[in-house]
Amino acid sequence: MLYSAAFPDLTTDQTNWLFDRFPNVYVSAILKEFHRWQTDAEGVQIEDAALKEALSIVGEDDRKGRITGPIIMGVTRW
């Protein structure tokens, strides 16, 4: 499973369980990411390009799976 997400916005109309329960972890992670963006912009761009490529591959696999249907091997019930 591939998961990618930016930190959710801090808004008043939605809750942010990570910030509510662990604000120090949230703020620390944001500061580390900000520092990395400021010191290694080229590295961040390379990572971003690699992530976009990986997500496009996942998207293409998903598209193909929706057209042909899932391939189920073995047990067909949960």
N, C-alpha and C positions, 0 to 999 in steps of 0.2 A: 504494500500500500504506500502510495506516495502522498505526502501532505506538505503543503506549503501555504504559509499565511503570514502576513505582516501583523504587527501588533494592532489589536483593535483600537479604534479611536476612543478617547475618553470623552464621552458625551453624557449629558444628563438624561437623555431619553432611553438609554439602554444600560443594562448592567454589565459589568466586566468582572466575572468571578475571580479571575487571576488577580486583578488589582484589589478587589475587595478582600480576598483572603491572604494574599502575599504581596503587599505593595512594595516591600523592599526587593523582592525577586524581580518584579516587573520593572521597577525603575533602574535597577542594576543592569538588567538585560538591555534596556533601551540605551543607557549610557555606554555600555560596551559596544553596541552596534553603531552608535553615533561616532564613537572614537574610531572604530574601524573604517567607517565611511570617510571620515576626515583624513585618516592617515594612509589609506590604501585604496584610493578611488579606482585604480586600474584593476586591482584584485576583485573588488566588488563587482565591477562591470563584467569581468570574466566569469565569476560565479553566477551572475544574473543571466548571462548568455547561456551558460551550461544548464541552468534551471529551466529556462524557456525551451531549450532544445528537448530536455527530458520531458517536460510537460506536453510538448507537442507530440512526442512519441506516445505518451500515455493517452492523449486525446485521440490520436489516430487509431490506436488499439481499441479504444472505447467505441469509436465510430464503426470500425470493422466488426466488433462484437455485436453491436446493435443491428447491423445489416445481416450478418450470418447467424446470429444467435449464439448463446454460450456453448462452450464445449464442456460437457459434464462427463467425468470419468468416475466410475465406482458408484458409491451410494448416491442416490438421487433425492433422499429425504434427510432432513436435519434430525 
